[in-house]
Amino acid sequence: AFRDYGEGFCIFSDIAVAANVLLQKFPHQSSTADPTTKSKGIRRILIIDLDVHQGNGNAALFQGNDKVQTFSVHCRSNYFSKKEHSDLDIELPAGSTDVK
């Protein structure tokens, strides 16, 4: 799903909503005054999309956002819409299995 329309089986991206809520509710706060104190909050989020289709909605939603990284494993030949660029895309050939 994209910012202004759904796609595939998604009306909206619940993962994108959750990531944005976490970033807003728990912003990263580094503690530079005392180096022994741990920093608090969410520094970065990794969205892993393991699906036959590319995670194009999340890739588009978080394009250019250095706090959210997108990683998609999907079928190379199964694009029903424009391919977006995730931070990391792994395309598998059609018919791939986990059998050696």
Beta strands, then each sheet from edge to edge (+ up, - down):
strand 1: 45-50
strand 2: 68-75
strand 3: 88-92
sheet 1: 1+ 2+ 3+
end
